Amino acid sequence: MPDMSASLALTHLVPLAKEVDENKVTPGVLGFIVFAVMALAVWGLMKSMNRQLGRVDFTEEADPKAAPSEPEPAGSAGPAGSGGKASPAKG
């Protein structure tokens, strides 16, 4: 018997589908609201991610367990430049 009621419901819905003009179907207000909510959610997530990445400290501290390296002569700059610490490249 469930098959009978399902087919009966479909026969009532088929004429309603024929009345809709296929060239005039639009997402409507509900589609716009869903799109706007999703856009606001993505914007909020990007803003939060940007804030969290701004808090990250990219400076690397020396490992205390590592063997101390030999000091360089005062005249040489070394691979890190004259500052002593290497800074990450920006870009």
PyMOL CGO cylinders between C-alpha atoms (Angstrom):
from pymol import cmd
from pymol.cgo import CYLINDER

trace = [
    CYLINDER, 0.00, 0.00, 0.00, 2.83, 2.55, 0.55, 0.3, 1, 1, 1, 1, 1, 1,
    CYLINDER, 2.83, 2.55, 0.55, 3.57, 2.41, -3.18, 0.3, 1, 1, 1, 1, 1, 1,
    CYLINDER, 3.57, 2.41, -3.18, 0.02, 3.48, -3.94, 0.3, 1, 1, 1, 1, 1, 1,
    CYLINDER, 0.02, 3.48, -3.94, 0.20, 6.62, -1.78, 0.3, 1, 1, 1, 1, 1, 1,
    CYLINDER, 0.20, 6.62, -1.78, 3.61, 7.60, -3.19, 0.3, 1, 1, 1, 1, 1, 1,
    CYLINDER, 3.61, 7.60, -3.19, 2.41, 7.32, -6.76, 0.3, 1, 1, 1, 1, 1, 1,
    CYLINDER, 2.41, 7.32, -6.76, -0.75, 9.24, -5.86, 0.3, 1, 1, 1, 1, 1, 1,
    CYLINDER, -0.75, 9.24, -5.86, 1.33, 12.07, -4.36, 0.3, 1, 1, 1, 1, 1, 1,
    CYLINDER, 1.33, 12.07, -4.36, 3.52, 12.19, -7.47, 0.3, 1, 1, 1, 1, 1, 1,
    CYLINDER, 3.52, 12.19, -7.47, 0.50, 12.42, -9.75, 0.3, 1, 1, 1, 1, 1, 1,
    CYLINDER, 0.50, 12.42, -9.75, -0.68, 15.46, -7.82, 0.3, 1, 1, 1, 1, 1, 1,
    CYLINDER, -0.68, 15.46, -7.82, 2.74, 17.14, -8.00, 0.3, 1, 1, 1, 1, 1, 1,
    CYLINDER, 2.74, 17.14, -8.00, 3.36, 16.58, -11.73, 0.3, 1, 1, 1, 1, 1, 1,
    CYLINDER, 3.36, 16.58, -11.73, 0.80, 19.19, -12.90, 0.3, 1, 1, 1, 1, 1, 1,
    CYLINDER, 0.80, 19.19, -12.90, 2.35, 21.73, -10.50, 0.3, 1, 1, 1, 1, 1, 1,
    CYLINDER, 2.35, 21.73, -10.50, 5.76, 21.17, -12.06, 0.3, 1, 1, 1, 1, 1, 1,
    CYLINDER, 5.76, 21.17, -12.06, 4.36, 21.74, -15.54, 0.3, 1, 1, 1, 1, 1, 1,
    CYLINDER, 4.36, 21.74, -15.54, 3.00, 25.16, -14.53, 0.3, 1, 1, 1, 1, 1, 1,
    CYLINDER, 3.00, 25.16, -14.53, 6.46, 26.53, -13.69, 0.3, 1, 1, 1, 1, 1, 1,
    CYLINDER, 6.46, 26.53, -13.69, 8.08, 28.28, -16.65, 0.3, 1, 1, 1, 1, 1, 1,
    CYLINDER, 8.08, 28.28, -16.65, 11.62, 26.91, -16.96, 0.3, 1, 1, 1, 1, 1, 1,
    CYLINDER, 11.62, 26.91, -16.96, 12.96, 30.24, -18.25, 0.3, 1, 1, 1, 1, 1, 1,
    CYLINDER, 12.96, 30.24, -18.25, 11.74, 32.21, -15.22, 0.3, 1, 1, 1, 1, 1, 1,
    CYLINDER, 11.74, 32.21, -15.22, 13.02, 29.99, -12.37, 0.3, 1, 1, 1, 1, 1, 1,
    CYLINDER, 13.02, 29.99, -12.37, 15.33, 31.97, -10.06, 0.3, 1, 1, 1, 1, 1, 1,
    CYLINDER, 15.33, 31.97, -10.06, 16.95, 31.20, -6.70, 0.3, 1, 1, 1, 1, 1, 1,
    CYLINDER, 16.95, 31.20, -6.70, 14.81, 33.88, -5.08, 0.3, 1, 1, 1, 1, 1, 1,
    CYLINDER, 14.81, 33.88, -5.08, 15.16, 35.48, -1.69, 0.3, 1, 1, 1, 1, 1, 1,
    CYLINDER, 15.16, 35.48, -1.69, 16.01, 32.24, 0.08, 0.3, 1, 1, 1, 1, 1, 1,
    CYLINDER, 16.01, 32.24, 0.08, 18.92, 31.60, -2.29, 0.3, 1, 1, 1, 1, 1, 1,
    CYLINDER, 18.92, 31.60, -2.29, 20.23, 35.12, -1.72, 0.3, 1, 1, 1, 1, 1, 1,
    CYLINDER, 20.23, 35.12, -1.72, 19.97, 34.76, 2.06, 0.3, 1, 1, 1, 1, 1, 1,
    CYLINDER, 19.97, 34.76, 2.06, 21.82, 31.42, 2.03, 0.3, 1, 1, 1, 1, 1, 1,
    CYLINDER, 21.82, 31.42, 2.03, 24.54, 32.89, -0.22, 0.3, 1, 1, 1, 1, 1, 1,
    CYLINDER, 24.54, 32.89, -0.22, 24.89, 36.00, 1.97, 0.3, 1, 1, 1, 1, 1, 1,
    CYLINDER, 24.89, 36.00, 1.97, 25.18, 33.92, 5.16, 0.3, 1, 1, 1, 1, 1, 1,
    CYLINDER, 25.18, 33.92, 5.16, 27.84, 31.72, 3.57, 0.3, 1, 1, 1, 1, 1, 1,
    CYLINDER, 27.84, 31.72, 3.57, 29.76, 34.77, 2.34, 0.3, 1, 1, 1, 1, 1, 1,
    CYLINDER, 29.76, 34.77, 2.34, 29.66, 36.34, 5.81, 0.3, 1, 1, 1, 1, 1, 1,
    CYLINDER, 29.66, 36.34, 5.81, 30.85, 33.06, 7.36, 0.3, 1, 1, 1, 1, 1, 1,
    CYLINDER, 30.85, 33.06, 7.36, 33.81, 32.86, 4.96, 0.3, 1, 1, 1, 1, 1, 1,
    CYLINDER, 33.81, 32.86, 4.96, 34.68, 36.51, 5.61, 0.3, 1, 1, 1, 1, 1, 1,
    CYLINDER, 34.68, 36.51, 5.61, 34.57, 35.93, 9.38, 0.3, 1, 1, 1, 1, 1, 1,
    CYLINDER, 34.57, 35.93, 9.38, 36.70, 32.81, 9.14, 0.3, 1, 1, 1, 1, 1, 1,
    CYLINDER, 36.70, 32.81, 9.14, 39.30, 34.60, 7.00, 0.3, 1, 1, 1, 1, 1, 1,
    CYLINDER, 39.30, 34.60, 7.00, 39.42, 37.50, 9.44, 0.3, 1, 1, 1, 1, 1, 1,
    CYLINDER, 39.42, 37.50, 9.44, 39.85, 35.12, 12.39, 0.3, 1, 1, 1, 1, 1, 1,
    CYLINDER, 39.85, 35.12, 12.39, 42.58, 33.17, 10.56, 0.3, 1, 1, 1, 1, 1, 1,
    CYLINDER, 42.58, 33.17, 10.56, 44.41, 36.40, 9.74, 0.3, 1, 1, 1, 1, 1, 1,
    CYLINDER, 44.41, 36.40, 9.74, 44.26, 37.44, 13.41, 0.3, 1, 1, 1, 1, 1, 1,
    CYLINDER, 44.26, 37.44, 13.41, 45.55, 34.03, 14.57, 0.3, 1, 1, 1, 1, 1, 1,
    CYLINDER, 45.55, 34.03, 14.57, 48.40, 34.04, 12.05, 0.3, 1, 1, 1, 1, 1, 1,
    CYLINDER, 48.40, 34.04, 12.05, 49.34, 37.55, 13.20, 0.3, 1, 1, 1, 1, 1, 1,
    CYLINDER, 49.34, 37.55, 13.20, 49.87, 36.22, 16.72, 0.3, 1, 1, 1, 1, 1, 1,
    CYLINDER, 49.87, 36.22, 16.72, 52.30, 33.51, 15.62, 0.3, 1, 1, 1, 1, 1, 1,
    CYLINDER, 52.30, 33.51, 15.62, 55.91, 34.21, 16.59, 0.3, 1, 1, 1, 1, 1, 1,
    CYLINDER, 55.91, 34.21, 16.59, 58.13, 33.10, 13.72, 0.3, 1, 1, 1, 1, 1, 1,
    CYLINDER, 58.13, 33.10, 13.72, 61.46, 33.62, 15.49, 0.3, 1, 1, 1, 1, 1, 1,
    CYLINDER, 61.46, 33.62, 15.49, 63.19, 30.35, 16.18, 0.3, 1, 1, 1, 1, 1, 1,
    CYLINDER, 63.19, 30.35, 16.18, 65.02, 29.99, 19.46, 0.3, 1, 1, 1, 1, 1, 1,
    CYLINDER, 65.02, 29.99, 19.46, 68.27, 28.06, 19.76, 0.3, 1, 1, 1, 1, 1, 1,
    CYLINDER, 68.27, 28.06, 19.76, 67.96, 24.50, 20.98, 0.3, 1, 1, 1, 1, 1, 1,
    CYLINDER, 67.96, 24.50, 20.98, 69.45, 24.34, 24.49, 0.3, 1, 1, 1, 1, 1, 1,
    CYLINDER, 69.45, 24.34, 24.49, 70.39, 20.66, 24.05, 0.3, 1, 1, 1, 1, 1, 1,
    CYLINDER, 70.39, 20.66, 24.05, 72.39, 21.33, 20.88, 0.3, 1, 1, 1, 1, 1, 1,
    CYLINDER, 72.39, 21.33, 20.88, 76.17, 21.49, 21.14, 0.3, 1, 1, 1, 1, 1, 1,
    CYLINDER, 76.17, 21.49, 21.14, 77.40, 25.07, 21.22, 0.3, 1, 1, 1, 1, 1, 1,
    CYLINDER, 77.40, 25.07, 21.22, 79.03, 26.06, 17.96, 0.3, 1, 1, 1, 1, 1, 1,
    CYLINDER, 79.03, 26.06, 17.96, 82.44, 27.65, 17.78, 0.3, 1, 1, 1, 1, 1, 1,
    CYLINDER, 82.44, 27.65, 17.78, 82.37, 31.45, 17.82, 0.3, 1, 1, 1, 1, 1, 1,
    CYLINDER, 82.37, 31.45, 17.82, 83.18, 33.08, 14.52, 0.3, 1, 1, 1, 1, 1, 1,
    CYLINDER, 83.18, 33.08, 14.52, 85.94, 35.61, 14.13, 0.3, 1, 1, 1, 1, 1, 1,
    CYLINDER, 85.94, 35.61, 14.13, 84.80, 39.22, 14.65, 0.3, 1, 1, 1, 1, 1, 1,
    CYLINDER, 84.80, 39.22, 14.65, 85.49, 40.22, 11.03, 0.3, 1, 1, 1, 1, 1, 1,
    CYLINDER, 85.49, 40.22, 11.03, 83.34, 37.63, 9.25, 0.3, 1, 1, 1, 1, 1, 1,
    CYLINDER, 83.34, 37.63, 9.25, 79.63, 38.12, 8.79, 0.3, 1, 1, 1, 1, 1, 1,
    CYLINDER, 79.63, 38.12, 8.79, 78.61, 34.46, 8.40, 0.3, 1, 1, 1, 1, 1, 1,
    CYLINDER, 78.61, 34.46, 8.40, 75.51, 33.13, 6.65, 0.3, 1, 1, 1, 1, 1, 1,
    CYLINDER, 75.51, 33.13, 6.65, 73.08, 35.00, 8.89, 0.3, 1, 1, 1, 1, 1, 1,
    CYLINDER, 73.08, 35.00, 8.89, 74.52, 38.42, 8.10, 0.3, 1, 1, 1, 1, 1, 1,
    CYLINDER, 74.52, 38.42, 8.10, 75.82, 40.90, 10.64, 0.3, 1, 1, 1, 1, 1, 1,
    CYLINDER, 75.82, 40.90, 10.64, 72.71, 40.73, 12.87, 0.3, 1, 1, 1, 1, 1, 1,
    CYLINDER, 72.71, 40.73, 12.87, 73.46, 37.34, 14.34, 0.3, 1, 1, 1, 1, 1, 1,
    CYLINDER, 73.46, 37.34, 14.34, 69.92, 35.96, 13.93, 0.3, 1, 1, 1, 1, 1, 1,
    CYLINDER, 69.92, 35.96, 13.93, 68.38, 34.97, 10.64, 0.3, 1, 1, 1, 1, 1, 1,
    CYLINDER, 68.38, 34.97, 10.64, 65.00, 36.52, 9.96, 0.3, 1, 1, 1, 1, 1, 1,
    CYLINDER, 65.00, 36.52, 9.96, 62.42, 34.72, 7.77, 0.3, 1, 1, 1, 1, 1, 1,
    CYLINDER, 62.42, 34.72, 7.77, 61.96, 35.96, 4.25, 0.3, 1, 1, 1, 1, 1, 1,
    CYLINDER, 61.96, 35.96, 4.25, 58.85, 38.03, 3.74, 0.3, 1, 1, 1, 1, 1, 1,
    CYLINDER, 58.85, 38.03, 3.74, 56.77, 37.60, 0.68, 0.3, 1, 1, 1, 1, 1, 1,
]
cmd.load_cgo(trace, "trace")
